[in-house]
């Protein structure tokens, strides 16, 4: 039997140096302990860890196919829609995140379980009706979201 796979969604554009990588690396490590593999939209993009990530992806397209709008859309759509579950980390988000909203919509459409860590006060996503409806499992911390994901996947 193959190991379940979880896609790690959450803000990338506009994040501080290493921020988008750190929580994904930690989540991947914790999920592995449950026998769960993960996919990150930042794989093959290690060069983005060295500085804050800008809001306009066109500034990075000279770094290769994975950085282009077409590359981002194609790979992220494939990874989301072929994963067993999606863990969405919106904790600490300062603005609405369009890419993550698209990933949530793709999963909702395909009936892929979503676990969202979102509950802190003032999060711009917490009161949005579509985020509320799409997220069947909402957790106050990333650790809680990882544990809920493992339970959903029978681990």
C-alpha positions as CSV (number, residue, x, y, z in Angstrom):
1,X,0.0,0.0,0.0
2,X,1.4,3.4,-0.9
3,X,1.8,6.2,1.6
4,X,-0.7,9.0,1.6
5,X,0.3,12.4,0.2
6,X,-0.5,15.8,1.6
7,X,-0.1,19.1,-0.3
8,X,1.2,21.9,1.9
9,X,-0.7,25.1,0.8
10,X,-0.3,28.6,2.2
11,X,1.0,32.0,1.4
12,X,4.2,32.4,-0.5
13,X,4.2,35.8,-2.2
14,X,4.8,38.6,0.3
15,X,6.3,36.3,3.0
16,X,9.5,37.1,4.9
17,X,12.9,35.4,4.4
18,X,12.5,31.7,4.8
19,X,9.0,31.9,6.3
20,X,7.2,30.0,3.6
21,X,9.9,27.2,3.7
22,X,10.2,26.8,7.5
23,X,6.7,25.8,8.3
24,X,6.5,23.4,5.3
25,X,9.8,21.8,6.3
26,X,8.5,21.3,9.8
27,X,5.1,20.0,8.6
28,X,6.8,17.5,6.2
29,X,9.0,16.2,9.1
30,X,6.0,15.7,11.4
31,X,3.9,14.1,8.7
32,X,6.7,11.7,7.8
33,X,6.5,10.5,11.4
34,X,2.9,9.5,10.7
35,X,3.9,7.7,7.5
36,X,2.6,10.5,5.3
37,X,4.5,12.1,2.4
38,X,4.1,15.7,1.4
39,X,4.3,18.0,-1.6
40,X,5.4,21.6,-1.5
41,X,4.8,24.3,-4.0
42,X,8.3,25.5,-3.2
43,X,10.2,22.3,-4.3
44,X,12.9,23.2,-6.8
45,X,12.7,26.8,-5.6
46,X,15.4,26.9,-2.9
47,X,16.7,30.2,-4.2
48,X,13.5,31.9,-2.8
49,X,14.5,31.0,0.8
50,X,17.3,33.6,0.9
51,X,15.2,36.8,0.9
52,X,11.6,38.0,1.3
53,X,9.4,36.8,-1.6
54,X,8.0,39.6,-3.7
55,X,4.3,39.9,-4.7
56,X,5.0,39.8,-8.5
57,X,6.1,36.4,-9.8
58,X,7.4,38.0,-13.0
59,X,10.5,39.1,-11.1
60,X,11.5,35.4,-10.8
61,X,10.7,34.0,-14.3
62,X,14.4,34.2,-15.3
63,X,15.1,31.4,-12.8
64,X,13.4,28.6,-14.9
65,X,10.2,27.0,-15.8
66,X,9.0,26.3,-12.2
67,X,9.0,30.1,-11.5
68,X,6.8,31.1,-14.5
69,X,3.0,31.7,-14.1
70,X,2.4,28.6,-16.3
71,X,4.8,26.5,-14.4
72,X,3.3,27.5,-11.0
73,X,-0.2,27.0,-12.1
74,X,0.4,23.6,-13.8
75,X,2.4,22.0,-11.0
76,X,0.4,23.4,-8.1
77,X,-2.9,22.3,-9.8
78,X,-1.5,18.8,-10.4
79,X,-0.1,18.5,-6.9
80,X,-3.3,19.7,-5.2
81,X,-5.7,17.6,-7.3
82,X,-3.6,14.4,-7.0
83,X,-3.0,14.6,-3.3
84,X,-5.0,12.6,-0.7
85,X,-5.5,15.7,1.5
86,X,-4.4,19.4,1.6
87,X,-3.1,21.1,4.7
88,X,-3.5,24.9,4.4
89,X,-1.5,27.1,6.8
90,X,-3.1,30.6,6.9
91,X,-1.8,31.4,10.3
92,X,-0.2,34.8,10.4
93,X,-1.4,35.8,6.9
94,X,-1.4,39.5,6.5
95,X,-3.5,39.7,3.3
96,X,-5.8,37.4,1.3
97,X,-3.8,34.9,-0.7
98,X,-5.0,34.3,-4.2
99,X,-2.9,31.2,-5.0
100,X,-4.0,29.5,-1.9
101,X,-7.6,30.4,-2.5
102,X,-7.4,28.7,-5.9
103,X,-5.8,25.6,-4.4
104,X,-8.7,25.5,-1.9
105,X,-11.2,25.8,-4.7
106,X,-9.6,23.0,-6.7
107,X,-9.7,20.7,-3.7
108,X,-13.3,21.6,-2.8
109,X,-14.3,20.8,-6.4
110,X,-12.6,17.4,-6.3
111,X,-13.8,16.5,-2.8
112,X,-10.2,16.4,-1.5
113,X,-10.2,16.8,2.4
114,X,-8.9,20.2,3.5
115,X,-7.4,20.9,6.9
116,X,-7.0,24.6,7.5
117,X,-5.0,26.2,10.3
118,X,-6.5,29.7,10.4
119,X,-8.1,30.6,13.7
120,X,-6.1,33.5,15.1
121,X,-7.8,36.8,15.6
122,X,-7.5,39.3,12.8
123,X,-6.7,36.8,10.1
124,X,-8.1,38.2,6.8
125,X,-9.4,34.7,5.8
126,X,-11.1,33.7,9.0
127,X,-14.5,35.4,8.3
128,X,-14.7,34.8,4.6
129,X,-17.8,32.6,3.8
130,X,-16.1,30.6,1.1
131,X,-13.1,29.7,3.3
132,X,-15.5,28.7,6.0
133,X,-17.6,26.5,3.7
134,X,-14.6,24.9,2.0
135,X,-12.8,24.0,5.2
136,X,-14.4,21.1,6.9
137,X,-11.6,20.9,9.5
138,X,-10.3,24.1,11.0
139,X,-7.5,24.1,13.6
140,X,-6.1,26.8,15.8
141,X,-2.4,25.7,15.4
142,X,-0.3,24.1,12.8
143,X,0.5,21.1,15.1
144,X,-3.3,20.5,15.5
145,X,-3.7,20.7,11.7
146,X,-1.0,18.1,11.2
147,X,-2.5,15.8,13.8
148,X,-6.0,16.2,12.2
149,X,-4.6,15.5,8.8
150,X,-3.0,12.3,10.1
151,X,-6.3,11.2,11.7
152,X,-8.3,11.9,8.5
153,X,-5.8,9.8,6.5
154,X,-6.1,6.9,9.0
155,X,-2.6,7.3,10.5
